[in-house]
Amino acid sequence: MKGDLMQRFATLAPTLTLLWAGVALGGNIIAAPAKFQVQSLTTAELLQVGRAQFAWLGIAELAIAAGLIVVLLFGRVRLTWTLAVAVVLLAVQQFIWQPALEARSDLIATGGTPEESHLHLIFVVAEFAKFLLLISAGHVLLARHSRNEQPH
């Protein structure tokens, strides 16, 4: 019974990792720049939409990452370095960079001009890196799981 439960947890590891990659791709990489194609919205409105979008995506990503940590612990699945880096990147994005970007967007939305910064570009590059790290981690976890499923 205990081994069966651990096997179910182990099955979830690649599934949650690839789900997280899909959320990052769809929400952060595709939808984020796509909203700026809507010409009927003002910059202030677009920034409000973006703020809500990133808040909800952050909640989803943090929930998936937390679920993954539980799965890794209870399924006794070995952590990949790519997944570890993706989790660290998520934490930096959500708790350090995102608040700074929100402050910049608030200033822009109220007609102010923020100081020049490369933080947005850094965030975007980190997002692409996180996506690639998650795809790699999902592949490794899936391969490990497949090897463990093979009859010995």
N, C-alpha and C positions, 0 to 999 in steps of 0.2 A: 504494500500500500504506500509506504513512505517513498520507495523508489519510483513508483508510478507518478506520484505527485511531483517529485523532483524532475522527472522526465517531462512532465507537462510544463513546468516552469522553464526548463531548458528549451523547449519548443518555442516559448514566447520570446526568448531573447532576440533571435534574428527577426521575428515578426515585428516586435516593437521598434527595433532599430530601423528597419526599413519603413515602417509607418512614420517614424519621426523624420526620416529623410524625405518622405513624400510631403509631410506637413511643411517642412522647411522649403522645399522646392515650390510647392503650390502657393503658399502664403507669403513667403518672404522673397522669393526670387522671381516668381511670375506675377503675382497679384500686386505686389508693392509698386513696381514701376508702371504697371498697366493702368492704375487709377489716374496717373497723370496724363493719360490720353483723353480723359473726359474734359472737354473744353468748356462745359457749362458750369463747372465748379470753380470757385475762386481758390487762390492759393491757401487762404485761411481754412476754407472748407476741406480742401485736400489734406491739409496737415491734420485737421481733426479726424478725418477718416483714417489717415495713416496711424495716428496715435491710438485710436480704438483697435485698428487691425493688429498693430504690434502688441498691444496689451493682451488681446485675446489669444494671439498666436503664442505669446510668451507663456501664458497660463497653460495652453495645450502642450507646449514643448516641455515645460517644467513638470507637468503631470506625467508625460510619457517618460521623461528622464527618471523621475521618482519610481515609476513602475518598473523601469529597467533595472534600477538599483535593487529593488525588492526581488525581481526575477533572478538577477545575478547572485544574490545572497542565498535565496532559498533553493534555487536550482543548481547551486554550486557550479555555476558557469564561470569560466575564467574570463576576466575582463580583457578586452583587447586594448592596446595602447591608443588605437584610433578612436575608440569609443570614449576612453578616458579624456582624451584631448577635446572631443566634441562636447562632453559634459562641462569641462572647464571653460571652453569658449562660450557655451550657453550662459554659464554663471557670470562671466565677464560682460557679455552682451546685456543681460537682463539687469544686473545690479550695479554696473559701472557705466557702460556706454549709453544704455537706453535712457537713464535719467538725464544725462548730459545732452543727448539729442532732443529729448522732450523740452528741456529748458531752451534750447536753440529754436525749436519749432514754436514754442510759446512766444518768444521774442519776435519772430518773423510774423506770426499770426496777428500780433498787436501793432504791426507796422515798424517794428524795430529792425535794426541791422546788426546781426551778431558778428563777433570777430571772425576772421577767416580761420577755418579749421579743416583738417583732413579726417575728422572723426567719422563722418558719414561714409567716406570712401573706405576707411578701415573697417567699418561695420559691414559694408557690402562684401569686401574681400573675405572677411571672417565668415560671413554667411555662406559664400561659395565653398570655402575651405571646410566648414562644418558639414555641408551637404556631402562633399566628397569623402570626408572622414566617416560619415554615417553609412554611406554606400559601401565603403571598404569594410567597415566593422560588420555590417549586415552580411556581406559576402563571407567573411571569415567565420562568423558565428554559424551561418548556414552550412558551410563546409564542415565545420566541427560537428555540428548536429548530424549531418548526413553520415559522417564517418562513425559516429556513435550508434547510429541506427542500423548499420551493416551487421549482418550475422557474423559472428566470430568463429 
